[in-house]
Amino acid sequence: MVSCAETFLPFKERYTEKNSDPKDIESICMDMSVPFEAGARKHFPKAKIIFDKFHVLNVLSVQLDKVRAGFLFFFIALGKLNLTPA
């Protein structure tokens, strides 16, 4: 099984076989996987890493939900919020 970091190796090899220089790759768009990013940086060191919008928004959404839940419990604990039906 190929590790995430090594998924770039076959592309780099094919790219080099066509007499192209991996240093010419200017940017790579990907998800936010740390091993995947490490592989991109290893095989294409000059490429700018761009995280795709879906994964960025997903991380932000999860973090925002944690903050929202924290505020909810805080106000319930203070007795400032009553969730029982009237």
N, C-alpha and C positions, 0 to 999 in steps of 0.2 A: 504494500500500500504506500502511495506517495504522500508525504506530509504536505500540509498547506504551503509551507515555505518553498517546497520544491515544485509546486505546480507551474511555476514560471519557467523552469528549466527546459522543457520540450519546446516551448515557444522561442526561447532565447536561442536554442540550438538551430531550429528551422530558420530563424531570422538571420543568424550568422552564416548558415549555409548559402543564403541568397546574397552573400557579400554585403550584408548590412551590419552596421555597428550598433550594438545594444545601447551605446551612449547617445545615439540619435533619438531614442524614445523620449519624448518630452513630457508626457503625462500618462498616468494610468488611473482609471476610475474603478473603484472596488468597494466591497463592503468593509466593515470596520474590524475585521478579524486581525488580531495582533500577529499571528503567525503568517497570514497571507500578506500583510503589510511588510513583514520582515523579509519574505521571499521577494517581493517587488523591489525592496531597497537593495537586497543582495545582488539580484540579477540585472537590475536597471537603476544603478545608483544615482544617475542624474535626472531620473524621471520625477516629476511632481506628482505626489499622491493626492488624489481627489476622492473623497468618500461620497458614495451615491446618496442622493436626497432621501430615498426611502429609509435607509439605515440610520441616517442622522436624525430624521424625524421620529423614528421608532425609539431611539435612545432618549431623545428629549421628552417624548410622550410618557415613557416609563418613569423618568425622573420627576416630571410634573405631577404625575399621579401620586407618587410618594409624598411630595410636598402637600398636595391637596388632602391626602388622607391624614397627614400629620396635623394640619390645621383643623380638620374635622374633629379628631380626637381631642385636641387641645381645647376647642370651644365646648365640646361635650363635657370634658373634665371641669371646666370653669363654671358649668351650669348655664352657659350663655346660649346654648343651642339645645332645643328639645325636639327630638325626632319622633315623638309619639303622636299619633293622629289626634286631632282636636275633637 
